[in-house]
Every structure is written in structure tokens, then in C-alpha cells.
Amino acid sequence: MFEFVTDEDERGQVGIGTLIVFIAMVLVAAIAAGVLINTAGFLQSKAQETGTQSSKQVSNRLQEVATVGNVTPAGQIDEVNVTVTQAPGAGEIDLENVTVTWIGPDGTFLLNHENASQSVDDSFGTSQIKNVDGSSTVLDDPDDRFSLDFDLSTGSGDPELLDEGDEVTIKINTRAGSTTTIRFTVPESLGQQQGVEL
């Protein structure tokens, strides 16, 4: 026979439908929230990593203290010594991992430490001026001072001897990716001096 649907039955069906729609919306919102949280976490870790790398590139650099040249009897510079220390806020810097770009009147040369295994145009040496803990090539204390020694008198692939008035740019790159640029000009008159500040 015929069934009569009352107002109460209709309200019950509408309530169940609303409940199903509500549960579906809650599930979709939960999934979306999970995706957003995962994405935010990934972006945060990437941002921290990038920030750390950028910080090292800015802070882990060398600072020039003094640059001097050795004058030959013929009136040329045959050796340049650059005294360096850690820049403020810098971490440990191993000079064996440093590369130097020497830009002089006779061209551009890529130099690495004499103990490095890489093969480039030429090498530079280091000598200790002040070393708090006795590490051979590592600047790890603000009071440490090392000299980067560039011998211009040996080898055909080396930068050549410097004459009066020559200009040189030295770019020192650390393993962290920071660069220190040093520019100097040989004095117009070397006279009878044995050494000169550049």
C-alpha cells in the first residue's frame, strides 16, 4: 500500500545529508591542512639551509692586515706577502682550501695552496706570523695571523716580476664561497729599498 512520509522523516533525511556533507568538508580541510603543513615545513628547512649558506659566504672570509713586497737590486718586486686574519664573525678557515685569482699587468692566474692536490696555473705558500693553537694552515682564532706568500721569480707560468707603477688585484676565495679583494699599486719609485708596503 501507500506509505506516507511525515515531516519528521524528511527532516531526518536532510540532517543525515548535512552530516555527510559536513564530514566530507572536514576531511577535505584536514587533507589540505596536512599538505600545507608539509609544504611549509619543506620551505622552512630550505630557507634555513639557504640562510646558513648565505651567512657563511658573507662571514667566512679573510681580512687583509698588510701587504708588502720584496724589492730586488734591479728595482723590481719578486715576492708579495699578504698578511690575513679572520674577518669579524668568521668561522674556521683552512688556507689549504683557498684559491687565489691574481690579476696583474701580464695576465690573470689561478693559484692554489702549495699543498693542494688541484693542478692550476701556479701555487702560493703560507707562513705563520701569529698562531694561537699551532695549526699549520688553519685560521681558527681572531688573533691568528698568516702570510700568503706569492713568489714571482720562479716558473714560466707564474705571474711575472712587478715593475714600478704596476697595478695588481688579488681575489681570495674561501671554501665557503666568500671573496676578499685586495688591490695595490707598486710605488712609482722603489729607490734603494729592500721592502715596500703595497
Buried (B, 14 or more C-beta within 10 A) or exposed (E): EEEEEEEEEEEEEEEEEEEEEEEEEEEEEEEEEEEEEEEEEEEEEEEEEEEEEEEBBBBBBBBBEEBBBBBBEEBBBBBBBBBBBBBEEBEEBBBBBBBBBBBBEBEEBBBBBBEBEEEEBBBBBBEEBEBEEEBEBBBBBEEBBBBBBBBBEEEEEBBBBBEBEBEBEBBBBBEBEBEBEBEBEBBEEBEEEEEBEB
